[in-house]
């Protein structure tokens, strides 16, 4: 499963969900400001950061990086990989975060020629600082392309994700295993493995303005998420996101606003 700190970065990936265009090389940047409250305001954090996207279609490669920091909090999410027949395929994904001195790190490498994923994860739980670790190698299912947090958004923008035709999209990602009912400070003494699971999100419209809204279900990925309270990302007239909102357990909320640079 993604740690609580890492899955906070998941909705940020949809900064790249709109159409990417067909130019041979594309570079985009944006800034964002986020406000996070935990335990009904007992802990508060502000986070300012940038999102940088480099897409070179002629060379067949891409790189996307999200970096942010603030008092007592920092994170970095990076995805690099290749582009084949318009599809973005990760070759390496890195997620590093720190909050109140608790450090989380996930590194995933994808060996597509051999059909393997190498997964490494270490993190500390928010309250008690208990350590979670996973070191695993798993096989990519035949005929089942894998995404990471960022290529899921990129491939959605290309119209390449599986859909039910009713506005719900699905893809597969790699996560740390999580037992049913796992709490924020629960750990498994025997360590953890990696597994491949589906991630789903729904695209709808805001009632008053008709602007696109992405509703991203986070319950498969963290014990902090709650059923019926998906991440909500609202897009502006330019097809880029304007804001996101998260409502989690223990009075935890996340609000962020985005501003495109170019």
C-alpha positions in Angstrom: 0.0 0.0 0.0 1.1 3.6 -0.4 2.0 5.3 2.8 -0.3 8.1 4.1 2.4 10.7 3.0 2.8 9.1 -0.4 -0.9 8.8 -1.3 -1.3 12.5 -0.6 0.8 12.9 -3.8 -1.5 10.7 -5.8 -4.1 13.3 -6.8 -1.3 15.7 -7.8 -0.5 13.3 -10.6 -3.7 14.4 -12.3 -2.2 17.7 -13.0 -1.2 16.1 -16.3 -4.5 14.4 -17.1 -5.7 16.9 -19.8 -4.7 16.5 -23.5 -0.9 16.6 -24.1 -0.9 17.5 -27.7 1.3 15.8 -30.4 4.4 18.0 -30.5 7.8 16.2 -30.6 9.0 17.8 -27.4 6.8 19.3 -24.6 7.9 21.0 -21.4 5.4 22.2 -18.9 5.7 23.6 -15.4 3.3 24.6 -12.7 3.3 25.7 -9.1 1.0 24.6 -6.3 0.2 25.5 -2.7 -1.3 22.9 -0.3 -2.7 23.1 3.2 -2.9 20.0 5.4 -4.6 19.5 8.7 -4.5 16.4 10.9 -6.5 15.5 14.0 -8.9 18.4 13.5 -6.2 20.9 13.3 -3.9 19.7 16.0 -1.2 19.3 13.3 -1.1 21.8 10.4 1.3 21.9 7.5 1.7 24.1 4.4 3.4 22.9 1.3 4.6 24.8 -1.7 6.1 23.2 -4.8 6.5 22.8 -8.5 5.5 20.2 -11.1 7.7 19.8 -14.2 6.9 17.7 -17.2 9.2 16.8 -20.1 7.9 14.8 -23.0 10.0 13.9 -26.1 8.0 11.9 -28.5 10.7 11.6 -31.1 13.1 10.1 -28.6 10.2 8.1 -27.1 10.8 9.2 -23.5 9.3 11.3 -20.7 10.1 12.6 -17.3 7.7 14.1 -14.7 8.7 15.4 -11.3 6.6 16.9 -8.4 8.6 18.5 -5.6 7.3 20.4 -2.6 8.4 21.4 0.9 7.3 23.4 3.9 7.9 23.6 7.7 8.1 20.0 8.9 7.1 18.5 5.5 8.7 17.7 2.1 8.1 15.3 -0.7 9.3 14.3 -4.2 7.6 12.2 -6.8 9.4 11.3 -10.0 8.4 9.1 -13.0 10.7 8.4 -16.0 10.0 6.0 -18.8 9.3 5.5 -22.5 6.5 6.4 -24.9 5.4 3.7 -27.4 2.4 4.1 -29.7 1.2 7.1 -27.6 1.3 5.1 -24.4 3.4 6.2 -21.4 5.1 3.3 -19.7 7.2 3.8 -16.5 10.7 2.4 -16.2 11.4 3.9 -12.8 9.3 5.5 -10.1 10.5 7.2 -7.0 8.5 8.6 -4.1 10.3 10.2 -1.1 8.5 12.1 1.7 9.1 13.5 5.2 6.6 14.7 7.7 7.3 15.5 11.3 10.6 13.6 10.8 8.9 10.5 9.6 10.5 9.4 6.3 9.0 7.3 3.6 10.7 6.1 0.5 9.4 3.9 -2.4 11.5 3.0 -5.4 10.0 0.9 -8.2 11.9 -0.3 -11.3 10.1 -1.9 -14.3 12.1 -4.5 -16.3 9.7 -4.8 -19.3 12.0 -7.0 -21.3 12.0 -9.7 -18.6 8.5 -8.9 -17.4 9.5 -8.1 -13.8 8.9 -5.3 -11.3 11.5 -4.6 -8.5 9.9 -3.0 -5.5 11.5 -1.4 -2.5 9.6 0.5 0.3 10.5 1.8 3.8 8.3 4.1 5.9 7.4 5.1 9.4 3.9 5.4 10.8 2.8 8.9 11.6 2.0 8.6 15.3 4.3 5.9 16.7 7.1 5.9 14.1 6.8 2.2 13.6 8.8 1.0 10.6 7.3 -0.7 7.5 9.5 -2.4 5.0 9.0 -4.2 1.7 11.6 -5.7 -0.7 10.1 -7.8 -3.5 10.2 -8.7 -7.2 7.0 -9.6 -8.9 6.0 -10.6 -12.4 4.1 -8.3 -14.8 0.9 -10.1 -15.9 0.9 -11.0 -19.6 -1.0 -8.5 -21.7 -1.6 -6.2 -18.7 0.3 -2.9 -18.9 1.2 -1.3 -15.6 1.0 2.4 -14.7 2.4 4.4 -11.9 0.7 7.4 -10.3 1.8 9.8 -13.1 1.4 7.6 -16.2 -2.2 6.8 -15.1 -2.9 10.5 -15.5 -0.9 10.8 -18.7 -2.5 7.8 -20.4 -6.0 9.0 -19.3 -5.2 12.2 -21.2 -4.3 10.1 -24.2 -7.6 8.2 -24.0 -5.8 4.9 -23.4 -7.1 3.7 -20.1 -9.7 1.0 -19.7 -13.2 2.6 -19.3 -16.8 1.3 -18.7 -18.1 4.0 -21.0 -19.9 5.7 -18.1 -17.1 7.9 -16.9 -15.2 5.4 -14.8 -11.6 4.5 -15.6 -9.3 1.7 -14.5 -5.7 0.8 -14.6 -3.2 -1.3 -12.7 -0.5 -0.1 -10.3 2.0 -1.6 -7.9 1.6 -1.1 -4.1 2.7 -2.5 -0.8 0.4 -5.2 0.5 -2.1 -4.1 3.1 -4.2 -6.3 5.4 -7.9 -5.6 5.6 -8.6 -3.2 8.4 -5.0 -2.0 8.8 -4.8 1.1 11.0 -2.5 4.1 10.7 0.0 2.6 13.2 -0.4 -1.1 12.5 2.6 -3.1 11.2 3.1 -6.6 10.1 6.1 -8.2 12.0 7.0 -10.4 9.0 7.4 -7.5 6.6 5.5 -6.8 3.5 5.4 -7.8 -0.2 4.5 -6.0 -3.4 1.3 -6.6 -5.3 -0.5 -5.4 -8.4 -4.0 -3.9 -7.8 -6.5 -1.9 -9.8 -7.0 1.9 -9.3 -10.2 3.5 -10.4 -11.4 7.1 -10.8 -14.5 8.7 -12.2 -14.7 11.8 -14.4 -17.9 13.9 -14.0 -18.9 17.6 -14.2 -19.4 20.3 -11.6 -23.1 21.1 -11.5 -22.9 24.9 -11.6 -20.0 25.5 -14.1 -19.9 22.2 -16.0 -16.1 22.0 -15.4 -14.6 18.5 -15.4 -14.1 16.9 -12.0 -12.0 13.8 -11.2 -13.2 11.7 -8.3 -10.4 9.3 -7.2 -11.1 6.5 -4.8 -8.2 6.1 -2.3 -9.6 3.4 -0.1 -7.6 0.6 -1.7 -4.4 2.4 -1.0 -4.5 3.8 2.6 -6.1 3.2 5.9 -6.5 7.0 6.2 -9.0 7.1 3.3 -12.7 6.8 3.9 -15.4 5.1 1.8 -17.6 7.7 0.0 -15.0 10.5 0.3 -12.9 10.3 -2.9 -10.2 12.9 -3.8 -11.9 15.7 -5.7 -9.9 17.5 -8.5 -11.5 20.4 -10.4 -10.3 21.5 -13.8 -10.4 25.0 -15.2 -11.4 26.3 -18.7 -7.9 25.7 -20.0 -8.2 22.0 -19.2 -5.7 22.2 -16.3 -6.5 21.5 -12.7 -7.4 24.4 -10.4 -7.8 22.7 -7.1 -8.0 19.4 -5.2 -9.6 18.4 -1.9 -9.2 15.3 0.3 -11.2 14.3 3.4 -9.6 11.6 5.5 -10.0 10.0 8.9 -9.2 11.6 12.2 -10.2 15.1 10.9 -7.5 15.1 8.3 -8.0 17.3 5.2 -5.9 18.4 2.3 -6.5 21.4 0.0 -4.4 22.5 -2.9 -4.5 25.1 -5.6 -2.5 25.0 -8.9 -1.1 27.8 -11.1 0.4 27.0 -14.5 3.6 28.6 -15.5 3.8 27.4 -19.1 
